[in-house]
Amino acid sequence: MNFVGGDFFSTLNYSSCNEDWRTERKALSLSPTDRVLCICGSGDRPLNLLLDDPASILVIDKNPAQIHLLKLKVEAIKNLSYEEYVSFLGLKKNANRLFTFEFLSQFLDSDSKVFWKKNIDLIKKGVIYQGRWEKYFRKVSRMASLLRGEKIRRLFNQNSFDAQKRFVRYSWDSAFWRTTFKILLHPTVSRFFFGDPAFFEFVKIPFETGKFLYDRMLSSLQTYLAKENFMISLVFTGRLSKFDLPPYLDSSYFHAIKNRLDRLSFTCESLFDFFNNPKLEKFSAFSLSDVTSFFDQAGFERLLSGLINASADNAKFCIRQFLTSHFVPAKFEKIFVRDRVLELELEKQDRAFAYRFFVGKIHKA
């Protein structure tokens, strides 16, 4: 059984939003009685899931940097106004981030306070764009801008689907651009500039990574306006679109999320260590991101065993596959009852466009 190692689980890798909150919420359909186990990542997933009013969310991540980021976001939401909060994070310009951090630091636990004081430059620059993921796509967007800056501007100025479809067909989708995109997202390039193992470590898809991602992106441009797709915006502008902000950054949802922050709790450990706890509590929902990108098929099967032990009967699960093709072994097929119709529906609707879904319920009886 192989797992990703190295320094990837000690640096800030994700800081803004890299998954579509709409499909996540639809996959889980949380209720006020649900107790959720949720991968932390950038912290957007657990914060956004609070909108569905679950009883509790235990946030887990092997990487302490990601936990520290969410704790910082939580205290910023609790203690700042919406405008102060989003400008502190980096969504808007702010010359007083260090002053704001000094104010917020009194509310942080000692470990988080030490972490952020050591990484104060991330806060000064606007932490929401300082993850590896965000820095990588900022580089991609700059290279893309040099190659076709005018076409990128035109793409984001489209105001109707018909106009955008014509533009994509006759101006955007060229052989040169397909080749360039494949190079920019080739696993070797991703390994050098990004270092996210999800792009290269356990890739099993039977086609080129660049081609797969390009075709998925093209399909997304046939479904949503570019300016209304947070992922397209990150890739080609290096920033989140103001027309498609995740709920935790949207003023419309700010107070609802703020009022439910006490339902979050945290643990910094791997899922496998967590599942080995003899006093393991039972969860009715699992929001596990693309965690399967970081281990092989044997690791995936070990994950399934852990989920069975940690789940209440009929617990809901949502797992994304990025470039992996793990499968459910026969011994687990009757336990993990997949909703394949919903999986395909989510795959078509997902604005992050690169993911495939593993969604359904865990039948233990």
Rosetta blueprint (number, residue, H / E / L):
1 M L
2 N L
3 F E
4 V L
5 G L
6 G H
7 D H
8 F H
9 F H
10 S L
11 T L
12 L L
13 N L
14 Y L
15 S L
16 S L
17 C L
18 N L
19 E L
20 D L
21 W H
22 R H
23 T H
24 E H
25 R H
26 K H
27 A H
28 L H
29 S L
30 L L
31 S L
32 P L
33 T L
34 D L
35 R E
36 V E
37 L E
38 C E
39 I E
40 C L
41 G L
42 S L
43 G L
44 D H
45 R H
46 P H
47 L H
48 N H
49 L H
50 L H
51 L H
52 D H
53 D L
54 P L
55 A L
56 S E
57 I E
58 L E
59 V E
60 I E
61 D E
62 K L
63 N L
64 P H
65 A H
66 Q H
67 I H
68 H H
69 L H
70 L H
71 K H
72 L H
73 K H
74 V H
75 E H
76 A H
77 I H
78 K H
79 N H
80 L L
81 S L
82 Y H
83 E H
84 E H
85 Y H
86 V H
87 S H
88 F H
89 L H
90 G L
91 L L
92 K L
93 K L
94 N L
95 A L
96 N L
97 R H
98 L H
99 F H
100 T H
101 F H
102 E H
103 F H
104 L H
105 S H
106 Q L
107 F L
108 L L
109 D L
110 S H
111 D H
112 S H
113 K H
114 V H
115 F H
116 W H
117 K H
118 K H
119 N L
120 I H
121 D H
122 L H
123 I H
124 K H
125 K H
126 G L
127 V H
128 I H
129 Y H
130 Q L
131 G L
132 R H
133 W H
134 E H
135 K H
136 Y H
137 F H
138 R H
139 K H
140 V H
141 S H
142 R H
143 M H
144 A H
145 S H
146 L H
147 L H
148 R H
149 G H
150 E H
151 K H
152 I H
153 R H
154 R H
155 L H
156 F H
157 N L
158 Q L
159 N L
160 S L
161 F H
162 D H
163 A H
164 Q H
165 K H
166 R H
167 F H
168 V H
169 R H
170 Y H
171 S H
172 W H
173 D L
174 S L
175 A H
176 F H
177 W H
178 R H
179 T H
180 T H
181 F H
182 K H
183 I H
184 L H
185 L L
186 H L
187 P H
188 T H
189 V H
190 S H
191 R H
192 F H
193 F H
194 F L
195 G L
196 D L
197 P H
198 A H
199 F H
200 F L
201 E L
202 F L
203 V L
204 K L
205 I L
206 P L
207 F L
208 E L
209 T H
210 G H
211 K H
212 F H
213 L H
214 Y H
215 D H
216 R H
217 M H
218 L H
219 S H
220 S H
221 L H
222 Q L
223 T L
224 Y L
225 L L
226 A H
227 K H
228 E H
229 N L
230 F H
231 M H
232 I H
233 S H
234 L H
235 V H
236 F H
237 T H
238 G L
239 R L
240 L L
241 S L
242 K L
243 F L
244 D L
245 L L
246 P L
247 P H
248 Y H
249 L H
250 D L
251 S L
252 S L
253 Y L
254 F H
255 H H
256 A H
257 I H
258 K H
259 N L
260 R L
261 L H
262 D H
263 R H
264 L E
265 S E
266 F E
267 T E
268 C E
269 E L
270 S L
271 L H
272 F H
273 D H
274 F H
275 F H
276 N L
277 N L
278 P L
279 K L
280 L L
281 E L
282 K L
283 F E
284 S E
285 A E
286 F E
287 S E
288 L L
289 S L
290 D L
291 V H
292 T H
293 S H
294 F H
295 F E
296 D L
297 Q H
298 A H
299 G H
300 F H
301 E H
302 R H
303 L H
304 L H
305 S H
306 G H
307 L H
308 I H
309 N H
310 A H
311 S E
312 A E
313 D E
314 N E
315 A E
316 K E
317 F E
318 C E
319 I E
320 R E
321 Q E
322 F L
323 L L
324 T L
325 S L
326 H L
327 F L
328 V L
329 P L
330 A H
331 K H
332 F H
333 E L
334 K L
335 I L
336 F E
337 V E
338 R E
339 D L
340 R H
341 V H
342 L H
343 E H
344 L H
345 E H
346 L H
347 E H
348 K H
349 Q H
350 D L
351 R L
352 A L
353 F L
354 A L
355 Y L
356 R E
357 F E
358 F E
359 V E
360 G E
361 K E
362 I E
363 H L
364 K L
365 A L
